[in-house]
Every structure is written in structure tokens, then in C-alpha cells.
Amino acid sequence: MMLRRLMIALGLSVALPSTGTFAQNVPIKLGVMNDVSGVYADFQGVGSAVAARLAVEDFGGKVNDRPVEVVLGDHQNKVDIGTNMARQWFDRDGVELILDVPNSAIALSVNNIAREKNKVFIASGGVTSELTGKACSPNTVQWTFDNWSLANGLVQAVVATGGDTWFFLTSDYAFGHDLERSASAAVANYGGKVVGGVRHPLGASDFSSFVLQAQSSKAKVIALANAGGDTTNAVKQAAEFGLTKAGQRLAGLVFGLNNVQALGAQAAQGLVAVSPFYWNMNEGTRAFAKRFQAAHPKHNMPNEMQAGVYAAVLHYLKAVKALNGDTSGDNVVAKMKEIPTDDPLFGKGTIRVDGRKMHPMYLLEVKASDQAGSPWDYFKVTYTIPAEKAFRPLKDGGCSLAQ
């Protein structure tokens, strides 16, 4: 009931079963699917729907006189729920595009359904590299980043500064496995060594045994191959066990703004991460962040995945308009690849044939607590990775569309 009231207050609609046939003038529905109530709720949740709504507003609210609506669904990090929701949205509720979808197992399922139904899937929260690899689809775009880009950007920087032995603390499902696999390959590629690892269940509350195993490994770098609240809890308990005081470094492979907010800048100081977006980078990002914060029920600032939803919706609507309102999934994605991307959050870019959105990535470091210029100003940009080096080479992904 509280979630329903919140979505109504945001001007969002709740996806309900629909009957009858769709007429030509019915709304174009965009479905934001993510974790609204669990471990990733602050990292995507209602904030991603806020971002989608702002994009629709900035586009003018219509395409060829058809209104554009946003619906929000909670997949609860359960593959069966996400899969059934995707099918209902496409088959019964008139949804043309599904966005976000953190949780790689669910993202891979939605990827298949979108292709089957000839709809569109744009992953801004789902980061498995398989979406532009062996599972690539003419109906899918991966917007924000992926496990390959996160792993390679961070590992390269850390190994270069002496972090040559690694231990992985990994979330035990498809996302974590893929992230650990990508990072392990990067460690070897840059001359480091993986000395061990341990896996934990999604949404774990007690990381003590995992942290102790990491501590006893004597690895110089403890890599967190998890995300959301799991990353926050792991960092907190690592601090309680004095892990970093013993000379070991924490590297958050998916570490962002909301983690620092939950931990506090002092606890997170010095942690490094890679991202294609930070709200305080330039005038365009700051203007969007101000509007987003005002619209967010918790007054959070936007993170990179929510920024990805905003930019992706804008580009999707541009493609539909260029097609005179055609929403057929394969046609829309083909047009999205044809039209150069350009928005105030990611700048100019392109979408490759495998569905990979191309843009620079940035190495970020958490500022000392006395260096923050304003609330939520936690990071400083220390290095720019050009787009062509930020993502896996097209020839290495195994995508059938690239052959």
C-alpha cells in the first residue's frame, strides 16, 4: 500500500492486468523493473522511475501525439517474479520497453523475452557482460556499464599502484560470478595474482566469517564483487575487523554514491571505483541532479544507473519519433544504433552493433570528509578512460551480431 501511494505521488502508474485490444492512440508505456524493496532499493528503486519520468518530461511527454507513461515494478530479486512481470507487461499491459533490471539473472531472462516478443530491453542496472556477448540480441541495449568495464578499469589502476595479490568476496549469483570472472582475468592480464575467494548469499546481513577469510588470505587487495547494500555491509564489517588497518585494501568493483552515503565519507575515504557518471562533473549533470533530488522521495542524488535510465529513455524516444511512432523492438533498436547518442549526462556517444553503449569511464576516489564541497559531493575524478578502451573489444565478446 505504501509503495502504491508513493508511485501515485510521483505521477507513476502501477502495472495491472489489462483487457481488450490496443488502439493506435494508446500511450507508449515504459516499464522500469528493479528492486524497489530490497538490497538494491536505494541504488535503483523508485529513483530509476523518477529518472525515466524526467526524461519523458524533457522530451515533451508525447511521441507523434501518443502520450508516454512510466510504470514501475518490483522484481524482488527473484527470477520467476521478474520473468512473469516481463511477460505480463509485454503481453497484457502494452509495455513497449523494459528498463533498468539490476540482477543479472533476471536481466538475461528479460533479454530473451524482449527478443521473443519483439520488444525493447535497455539494461542500465543489469551489468552482466553476456548481454553484449553470447546473449546479445537485436532487441537489447546495455547502457551504463558492464562487468568487463568495471573490472578492467579498476583492476588496471589498483595493480599499477602495487595491489598485485587479490582475494574476492563475491555475491553468489550470476552477476557476482560474472564480475569475479572478469576481474580475475584482468588481474592476471595486468600481472597480478588471485590468491582466493569466498561467496556470500545475496542480501547477507553478517559478513564476519567472509571478512575473516579475506583477512587470513593476506591478499593486498580484497575485491568486493557485489553491489548495493551487500557492498555497504561488507565495507562496514571490514572496518570493524580492522582489515584496512592491517595493510589490506578494499576495492569496490560496483561502488558508488549511495554506498558512500550509507557508510559516511570518513569510513569510505580513499576507496576507488569506476563509473561513467558523477552528478557533480559539469553544469549539465548538476542541473539534472538538482531536479532529480527535488523529485526523489528521499531527496537522494542520482547515481550512474539512474542517470543511465534518463539518457536511455531520451534516446529511445528519439528513435521512436524518427520511425514515425513505430515501436517494433528490432526496428527501434536498429534506429538507436543508427542515431548518435547525445544527452547532458553522458555527452555524445554511439551504440555498437552488439548493443553496447559507448562512452568514457572515470576513475573516482572518495574524498576526505573535510574536502567535500557540498552534501553528496563525495568523489573526485582522478582519471578518464576513453570509450574505446573502457569496454570490451567488439571482436572479443562472441556476439553473433558482430559476425
Secondary structure, DSSP 8 states (H G I E B T S, - for coil): -HHHHHHHHTT-EE-----S---TTS-EEEEEEE-SSSTTTTTSHHHHHHHHHHHHHHHTSEETTEEEEEEEEE-TT-HHHHHHHHHHHHHTS-EEEEEE--SHHHHHHHHHHHHHHT-EEEESS---GGGGTTT--TTEEE-S--HHHHHHHHHHHHHHTT--EEEEEEESSHHHHHHHHHHHHHHHHTT-EEEEEEEE-TT-S--HHHHHHHHHTT-SEEEEE--HHHHHHHHHHHHHTTTGGGT-EEEETT--HHHHHHH-HHHHTT-EEEES--TTSSHHHHHHHHHHHHHSTT-----HHHHHHHHHHHHHHHHHHHTTT---HHHHHHHHHHS-EEETTTEEEEE-TTSBEE--EEEEEE--GGG-SSTT--EEEEEEE-HHHHS--GGGS--GGG-
